Amino acid sequence: MKHTEAVSTKVGGVAPKMKSQFPTLAKRGPHHVLTGDLAFAGLPGRVYAPEEGSGLPAIAFGHDWRTPVAQYHATLRHLASWGFVVAAPDTELGAMPNHRGFANDLESTLQILAGVKLGTGNITVNPKKLLLAGHGMGAGCAVLAAAGRDHIRGVAALYPAVTSPSSYDAAKNVEVPGLVVAAGEDEIFDRGNPPRLATNWAGDVVYRKVKDAGQHDFSESPMWRRLLGFSSSNVKTQEQTRALLAGWAKSVTGDKDYADFAEWDAKAKGVESLSLEEVRELLPENKKTGFGAFPG
């Protein structure tokens, strides 16, 4: 995991612009959004795009375990409203998903976005501005898809979960910039280890914790699932996570106005940014308890 602590040139070592831009990015952006069906290219899923634009950045987004793409509608629409073409494959929704297969679907989704004209032909993607992102299982699969590939500009792992093969091992071969977003609250059933993913990252990576967020809060789960205890939903933390993702994605695809979102020490209300040393201290083998440190 690389970082820029030693060479930071910001006043006081803190990125000031993210804090001021954060509330705006948490709300819907200026673009009118069109939606479509990814099945036109032979892959089940959805596409969201600004009404028009040429050479736009694109994001392939991976869903969490047993969470259909419909439960990310607001998130995908949000990203498109800020100028991104976003597509999400609606595959591997069973109880025993093929993580490698889903990673391949994410890579195929990027190829589709880079290779076709969308809308009435007035929406095109810049093949040099391709990103991978995902939530939970989808976050881990996005890392699997990025390993060893340098044509991708970056990978965002939101509340990542464990995958097989291991996304932690795959991160050692991800040279492009990364964003790892972790829950701000301790969870009884933690399906992943964001610090492990971040510390294994080969390229530059920024690590954020969203206060009061849990891994299960990010998808827009229907009310009946929340009432039965299968999932939860927190609009505030969803908005904060979307702002982190949108700002970081703008930064790594070349928008210098949002450069602070890719700085390791940038802060915003409700968000904590950790240094490499602080992230390492969160690893299980480095946590001290009354019985000594437990192995990870």
C-alpha positions in Angstrom: 0.0 0.0 0.0 1.5 3.3 -1.1 0.7 6.7 0.2 1.9 10.3 0.1 2.2 11.3 3.7 5.8 12.3 3.4 5.3 14.5 0.4 2.0 16.2 1.2 2.1 19.9 0.3 -1.2 20.9 1.7 -1.4 23.5 4.5 -1.3 21.6 7.8 -1.2 18.3 6.0 -5.0 18.3 5.4 -6.8 18.4 2.1 -9.1 21.4 2.4 -11.3 21.2 -0.7 -12.9 17.8 0.0 -14.6 19.1 3.0 -16.2 21.9 1.1 -17.1 19.8 -2.0 -18.4 16.9 0.0 -22.0 18.2 0.7 -22.5 19.0 -3.0 -21.3 15.7 -4.2 -23.6 13.9 -1.7 -26.6 15.3 -3.7 -27.6 14.6 -7.3 -25.4 16.2 -9.9 -26.2 18.5 -12.8 -26.7 15.9 -15.6 -30.1 14.5 -16.7 -29.8 10.7 -16.6 -30.9 8.1 -19.1 -31.3 4.5 -18.1 -31.1 1.4 -20.3 -30.7 -2.4 -20.3 -27.2 -4.0 -20.5 -28.9 -7.0 -22.1 -28.6 -5.3 -25.5 -25.0 -6.5 -25.4 -25.8 -10.0 -24.1 -25.3 -9.4 -20.4 -28.1 -9.0 -17.9 -27.9 -5.7 -16.0 -28.5 -2.0 -16.2 -26.8 1.1 -17.7 -27.0 4.7 -16.4 -25.6 7.6 -18.4 -25.7 11.4 -18.7 -28.1 12.4 -21.5 -25.2 13.3 -23.7 -21.4 13.5 -23.7 -18.4 12.3 -25.6 -15.3 10.7 -24.1 -17.0 10.2 -20.7 -15.4 8.2 -17.8 -17.1 4.9 -17.1 -17.6 2.6 -14.1 -18.5 -1.0 -14.0 -20.2 -1.6 -10.6 -20.5 -4.9 -8.8 -23.4 -5.8 -6.5 -23.2 -7.4 -3.1 -24.2 -11.1 -2.3 -27.8 -11.8 -3.3 -28.4 -8.1 -3.9 -29.9 -7.4 -7.3 -28.9 -4.3 -9.2 -32.3 -2.8 -8.7 -31.2 -2.1 -5.1 -28.5 0.2 -6.3 -30.7 2.4 -8.5 -30.2 5.6 -6.6 -26.4 5.1 -6.3 -26.0 4.3 -10.0 -28.2 7.2 -11.0 -26.3 9.5 -8.7 -22.9 8.6 -10.4 -24.4 9.2 -13.8 -25.8 12.6 -12.7 -22.1 13.5 -12.0 -21.0 12.7 -15.5 -20.2 9.0 -15.4 -21.5 6.2 -17.6 -22.2 3.4 -15.2 -23.2 -0.2 -15.9 -23.9 -3.0 -13.4 -24.2 -6.7 -14.4 -27.1 -8.5 -12.7 -25.4 -11.9 -12.6 -24.2 -14.3 -9.9 -27.2 -13.7 -7.6 -27.5 -17.2 -6.2 -26.5 -18.4 -2.7 -23.2 -19.8 -4.0 -21.9 -17.2 -6.5 -18.9 -17.7 -8.7 -16.7 -14.8 -7.7 -14.2 -15.3 -10.5 -17.1 -15.5 -12.9 -18.5 -12.2 -11.6 -15.1 -10.5 -11.9 -15.1 -11.6 -15.6 -18.6 -10.1 -16.0 -17.3 -6.8 -14.6 -14.4 -6.8 -17.0 -16.9 -7.6 -19.9 -19.0 -4.8 -18.8 -16.1 -2.3 -19.1 -15.4 -3.7 -22.6 -19.0 -3.1 -23.6 -19.0 0.5 -22.3 -15.7 1.3 -24.1 -16.8 -0.3 -27.4 -20.3 0.9 -28.1 -22.1 4.2 -28.6 -25.0 4.7 -26.2 -28.3 6.5 -26.3 -28.8 7.7 -29.9 -25.1 7.6 -30.6 -24.4 10.8 -28.8 -22.9 9.2 -25.6 -19.4 7.7 -25.9 -16.9 6.5 -23.3 -13.2 7.3 -23.2 -11.4 3.9 -23.1 -8.6 5.5 -21.0 -11.0 6.4 -18.3 -12.4 3.1 -17.1 -13.0 2.3 -13.4 -14.2 -0.7 -11.4 -16.2 -0.3 -8.2 -18.4 -2.5 -6.1 -20.1 -3.1 -2.7 -19.5 -6.1 -0.5 -19.0 -9.1 -2.7 -18.9 -6.9 -5.7 -16.0 -4.9 -4.2 -13.9 -8.0 -3.8 -14.8 -9.1 -7.3 -13.8 -5.6 -8.7 -10.4 -6.2 -7.1 -10.2 -9.6 -8.7 -11.1 -8.1 -12.1 -8.4 -5.4 -11.8 -5.5 -7.6 -10.8 -2.7 -7.4 -13.4 -4.6 -5.0 -15.6 -3.2 -1.6 -16.2 -5.8 -0.3 -18.7 -8.1 0.4 -15.7 -7.7 3.8 -14.0 -8.8 2.8 -10.5 -10.8 0.5 -8.3 -13.2 1.5 -5.5 -14.0 -1.1 -2.9 -17.0 -0.1 -0.7 -17.4 -2.2 2.4 -15.6 -5.2 0.8 -16.4 -8.8 1.6 -14.3 -11.9 1.4 -14.1 -13.6 -2.0 -12.7 -16.9 -3.4 -10.1 -16.6 -4.9 -8.9 -14.1 -2.4 -9.3 -10.4 -3.2 -6.6 -9.8 -0.5 -4.1 -11.7 -2.6 -5.3 -10.2 -5.8 -4.7 -6.7 -4.4 -1.0 -7.4 -4.4 -1.2 -7.2 -8.2 -3.4 -4.1 -8.4 -1.1 -1.3 -9.4 -3.8 1.3 -10.2 -5.1 3.7 -7.5 -7.6 2.4 -5.1 -10.3 3.6 -2.7 -11.3 1.4 0.3 -14.3 2.5 2.3 -14.9 0.8 5.6 -17.8 0.7 8.1 -17.5 3.2 10.9 -19.1 0.9 13.4 -18.1 -2.5 14.7 -20.3 -5.3 13.4 -21.0 -8.6 15.0 -20.9 -10.4 11.6 -18.1 -8.8 9.6 -17.9 -10.3 6.1 -14.7 -8.7 5.2 -11.4 -7.1 6.3 -11.0 -3.7 4.6 -7.6 -3.0 6.4 -6.2 -6.3 5.0 -7.3 -5.3 1.5 -5.8 -1.8 1.8 -2.5 -2.9 3.2 -2.1 -5.5 0.5 -2.8 -2.9 -2.3 0.2 -2.6 -4.7 -0.6 0.9 -5.9 -1.7 4.1 -4.2 -4.8 3.6 -2.0 -6.8 5.8 0.2 -8.7 4.5 3.2 -11.9 6.0 4.5 -14.3 5.1 7.4 -17.8 6.4 7.3 -19.2 7.1 10.7 -22.3 5.1 11.7 -22.1 3.1 8.4 -22.4 -0.7 8.4 -21.6 -3.0 5.5 -25.3 -3.8 5.0 -26.4 -0.2 4.9 -25.3 0.7 1.5 -27.7 -1.1 -0.8 -31.2 0.3 -1.1 -33.0 -2.7 0.4 -36.8 -2.9 0.2 -38.6 -2.3 3.4 -39.8 -5.9 3.8 -36.1 -7.1 3.9 -35.3 -4.6 6.6 -38.3 -5.5 8.7 -37.3 -9.2 8.6 -33.7 -8.3 9.6 -32.1 -9.4 6.4 -30.6 -6.0 5.7 -30.7 -2.3 6.7 -30.5 1.0 4.9 -29.2 4.3 6.0 -29.8 7.2 3.6 -27.3 9.5 5.3 -24.4 7.1 5.1 -25.4 6.1 1.5 -25.1 9.8 0.5 -21.7 10.1 2.2 -20.4 7.0 0.5 -21.7 8.2 -2.9 -19.9 11.5 -2.4 -16.6 9.7 -1.6 -16.9 7.5 -4.6 -17.9 10.3 -7.0 -15.2 12.7 -5.9 -12.5 10.0 -5.9 -13.6 8.8 -9.4 -13.5 12.3 -10.7 -10.0 12.7 -9.4 -8.5 9.5 -10.7 -10.0 10.1 -14.2 -8.3 13.5 -14.5 -10.6 16.1 -12.9 -8.1 18.3 -11.0 -10.9 20.2 -9.2 -11.5 17.0 -7.1 -7.8 16.1 -6.6 -8.2 16.2 -2.8 -10.5 13.2 -2.9 -7.5 11.0 -3.8 -5.3 12.4 -0.9 -4.8 10.0 2.0 -5.5 12.6 4.7 -8.5 14.4 3.2 -11.4 14.7 5.6 -15.1 15.6 5.5 -18.0 15.6 8.0 -18.8 12.0 9.1 -15.7 10.6 7.4 -12.4 9.5 8.9 -9.2 9.1 6.8 -6.5 6.8 8.1 -2.8 6.7 7.3 -1.0 3.5 6.4 0.3 3.1 9.9 -3.2 3.5 11.4 -4.7 1.0 8.9 -2.0 -1.5 9.8 -2.9 -1.2 13.5 -6.5 -2.4 12.6 -5.3 -5.7 11.4 -6.3 -8.6 13.7 -2.7 -9.6 14.4 -1.9 -6.1 15.5 -4.8 -5.5 17.8 -3.9 -5.9 21.4 -6.4 -7.5 23.8 -6.3 -8.8 27.4 -5.2 -12.2 26.0 -2.6 -10.8 23.6 -2.9 -10.4 19.9 -5.1 -12.8 17.9 -3.8 -14.0 14.5 -5.7 -12.8 11.4 
